Amino acid sequence: MAGKFKFTFGPWNIHEGADPFGPEVRKTISFDRKLEYYKELGYDAVQFHDDDAVPNLNNLRPSQITEEAKLLKAKLANQGLVSEFVAPRLWEDPMTIDGAYTANSAKARQYAIERSKIAIDIAHELDTNLIVLWLAREGTYIREAKDSKVAVDRLVESINTMLEYNPDIRVCIEPKPNEPMDVTYIPTAGHAIGLGALTVDPSRVGVCIESAHAILANLDPSDEMGYALAHNKLWTVHLNDQNSLKFDQDKSFGSVDLRRAFSQVRILDQHNYGQNGEYVGMDVKAMRTQKDDVATKHLRNSKEVFFKLLEISRSLDESFIEKCKSERDYEELDLYIMKALLGS
């Protein structure tokens, strides 16, 4: 076991407390203050959507976008931070109501491509080559509205355009089975890796596994991670937790199912995750009930739980585990893991 772990989160993970069913309940914290929190909380890098990095970018000229990105890079350096990735935000613009790359409107699809190119340019200025694609509205509410085969073709064409636009970038697909669309076309790690195999350069298309997204597909996140690791395609992870098949809750890591969280930490460590510079992202949100002055504890707690589970995993008697496996005594192995998690 030789995982090497550095941690990230996005500015949206320090938030005002709005959820799908209610408005904001906490005061807005300035972006500059959020950056100060990173090192205070023990985090190393920042995740960005394109308009987190350069606000109002649809209203800026290319030269202005470049200048804003350069200013941001200097601001990050002043805090001892770097950018992990840039993700084009393609699910909030009126142009993408019916999807982005898979929209029925050619004009909407073109908008999505141009916006993605801008995200790539921003990433270049921030010295990261990782572009994360959360294919949020690449799906449908009713099957008859879109042709799923055509949708896959359009996704491949769009990713090809990005890969050809900048030969250094890597495209990292973040699969999710639903939300905000009723059905999405790339719901799991297997779908994402299969999609990458259809592109002009599969070596530059990988996967981001988010715990909650895997759970929403009724899969175990560690299995999704293992599948991606087997393909050498696990380029970032977003750890959190989820209470059953509800909306994407982004609960603190390990807060619902500690053993499920343990399995994720263990598989990452067993297969040397992070040795090639990959980060562990904590895509977690504070509970709506948290007051303003304690609304970053979810980030502290998630990281603390990760390291505690890592400590437990590394302290296990691997020879005993192998003995249980060889004797097919999985009940004994089950109790051994539960006792380790219980600290007994």
N, C-alpha and C positions, 0 to 999 in steps of 0.2 A: 504494500500500500504506500503510494507516494504522491497522493494528490497535493497540488500546490494551489492554495486558495486565496484569491483576491476578490473583493466584493464591490458591487455597484448597485445603484438604484437610480430611478429617474426623478426629475423634479415633481412629477405628478404624485409620487409616493409620499410627499409632504403636502397634504391637501386640506381642503376646507370642510370635508365631511359630507358633501352631497352624495346621495346614492340614488338608485333608480326610482325611489319612492319619496324623496324629500329633498329640500334645498340645502344650501350650505349652513353649517352650524359653527364654523370657526373662522377666525380672521385670516385674511390672505397674508402669506409671508412672502417677502420680496425674493426674487430669484437670487440676488447676491447673498442674502442671508441663508438661503437654502444651500448655496455652495459652501458656506462656512460650516454647515452642519456635517458635511461629508467626513472630513478628517476628525471632527469631534466624535463622530459615531464609529470611526474606524473603517471607513470606506475609501476606496482607491480611485474610482473612476465614475463617470457620469453617463447615463443613458440619455439619448436625446431623440425626440421627434424633430423633424425638420423645423417646425415652427416653435419648438422650445428653444432651439439654437438661434433661430432668426425669426423673431415675431413679425407678423404681418407680411410674410415674404411674398404673398400674391400681389402686394402693392409696391414691391421694390424692383428696381432694375437689377440685372445680373451683377453689375459692378457694386451696387449697394449691398447685395446679399454677400458677396465675397468680402467686402470690408467689414460687415457685421460679424461674419464668421471668424475673421482674423482677430477682431477685438475680443470675441469670446475665447478663442484659444489662449490669448494672453491672460485673460481673467482666470481661466482654469489653471494655467501655469503658476499664477500668483498664489493659488490655493494648494499647489502641489498635486493637482488633479489632471487627468486626461479624459478623453472621450472614448467610451467603449464602442458605441455604434450610433448611427443615425437611421431613423425610420421615417419614411414618408407618411404623413398623416393623411390617409386617403378615405376617411370615413365620416368626416364632419363637414365637408364642403357641399354646397347645394349641387355641384356638378356630379357628385358621386352617390346620389340617393339610390340609384339602381345598380350600384357597384362601380368599380374603378376600371381595372383591366378587363373585367368581364361584362361591363355595361352593354346594353343593347345599343346605346348611342355611340356612334363613332367619335363624335365630338367629346364625349365624356372620357372615352378611352384615351384619346389623344391628350386630354388634360392630365390624366393619371400618369402617362408616360413623361410628359414635360415636368410635372411635379417631382417625379422620381429622379429625373436627371438633376434637378435642383438639389435634392437630398444628397445625391452622389457628389455634387460640387461642394456642398457644405461639409460632407464627410472628408473630402480631400483636404480642405482647409484646416480641419480639426485633426488631421493626421490619423484617421482611422479608415480602414478599408472595409469595414463590416457594415452592410446595409441589412437591416431587419425588416422583413415584410410580414406584418400581421394582415392577413387577407380578410379583413373584417366584413366587408360587404360583398365579397366575391362568392355569392350564393344566391339563394332565391327564397321567396315565401311560398311560391307554388311551382311545381315542377314544369308546368307548361310555359312559364314565362321565359325560360332559358333552356338552351340545349347544353347539357353537361359536357358533351364531347367537344363542342365548339368552345365552351368556357375553358377547358383545359388547353386547347390549342391557343387561345388568346393569352392565357397565363404564360405559356411557354414562349410565345412571341414577345410578350412584354419583358420577361426576364432576359431573353436573348438580346433585346434592345439595350437593356441596362449593362449586361456583360460586355457588349460591343462598344458601348459608350465610354467605358473606362476599363482598360484591361487589367487593372490592379484590384478592383473591388471584388468582394465576395458577397453573395446574396444568401441571407439566412432566413429561411421561412419559419414562421411561428404558427403552427397549426392549431386550429380550434374547431370543434364540431358544430357549434352554433353560437348565436349571440354576436352581433345584433341581428343577423339574418336567421331565419328559421333553420335553414340548412346551408352549410358551407361546402365548397367543393374539395378543399384540402384539409380534412379534419384530424389527421393523425401524422405521426412521424413517418410512417410508411408511405402515406400519400405524398408527403413533402419530398422524401428522397426519390420516389418514383417520378415526381414532376421534374426534379433536378436532372434525372437521367435522360430526359427528353430534350434538354437544352443543348446549346452549342458547346458548352464547357461545363460538364457535370462536376468537375473538380472544384469549381468555384461556387457551387450551390450546396448549402448545408442546412442545418436545422437548429432552431431554438425550442427547447422543451419547457413549457410552463406547467407547473404542478397542477394548477386548477384546470387548465385546458384538458390535460390527460384525464383527470377525474371526471370532467363533464362528458368525456367520450366513454365513460365507464371502464377506463383502463388504469392500471397502476403507473404512476409517473416514472418509477424506477425501471419498469419494463420498457417504456418508451425511450428512456435515456440509454438503456442497454442496447436497444435496437439501433439507435443512432450511433452509439459508440462502436458497435460492430462494423458499421460502415465508415468509421472515421469522419462522421458528419455532425457530431455534437459540438457546436461552436460557441454556444452560450446557453445558460439555463436561467429560468425565472422561477425561483422557489417561493411558494406560498402555501396556503392550505384552503380547503373547501369543504363545506358542510353539505354533502350530498349533491344531487343534480339540480342545484338552483342556479340563479344568475352567478356570474363570475364574482366571487366575494373577495378574493385577494386577502384572506385572513393571514395573520402572522404564521410564519413557518412552524409547523409542528403543533399548532394550537388545537387542531381537531383530531388528528390521528398521528400520534407520536411514532408508532412503529412504521407507518407509511413514510414519515419523514426520515426515520432511521435508514430505511432501505435506499432512499435517494442519496443520502450522504455516503452510505457504504459503497454503493456502486460507483459513484464518482471517485471516491478515494481508491477503491480497488483497481480502477483502470486509469489511474494517473491523470485524472482530469486537471487541467490547469497547467500542465507541464509545457504546453505550447502557447501559453499566454491567455488561455480562456478565462473568463470571469464567471463568478457566481453572482447573478442578479437576484436581489430581493424585491420582487414585485408585490409588495404588501401595502396595505392601507390601514391607517388607524381606525379603531372602532369609532363609530359615529358619536358615542358617548364621551370620548376623550376630550378633556378641556384643552385650551390652547397651549398652556405651558407644559403639557405632558404628551403632546401629539406627535412625538418622534420615538416614543418607547417601542412601537411596533418594529422599527428598524433595529433598535438596540436588541430587543428580545429575539428577533429572528436570527440574528448573527450569533447571539449567545447560545441559543438552542442548537444551531448548526455545529458549533465547536464542542458543545457537550456531547452531542451524538457522535461526532468524529472521535472524541476521546473514548467513548464507550466502544465504538467499533474497533478501534486500534488496540483496545485492552482485551479483546476476546481471545480465548485460547483456540487458535486456528486448528491445532491438531485435534482438539476435541470435536470441533465442528466437522472436520474431515472424517473422524471416527463415526459420528452420527450419520453422516452421508453414506459411508461405506457399509454400515450396518442397516441402513434404511430405517433408522430410528428417528423419524422426523418429529414424533411427539417429544422426545428428549431434547431435540434441537429447539423445538418451539418453546419449551419451558426455559431453556438456557437463555434464549434471546429475551424472553419476557422478564426473567429475573435480572438480567443485565440492565434492562431499561428501568426496572424498579429499584436498581441500586442495591440488590441483595445477592 
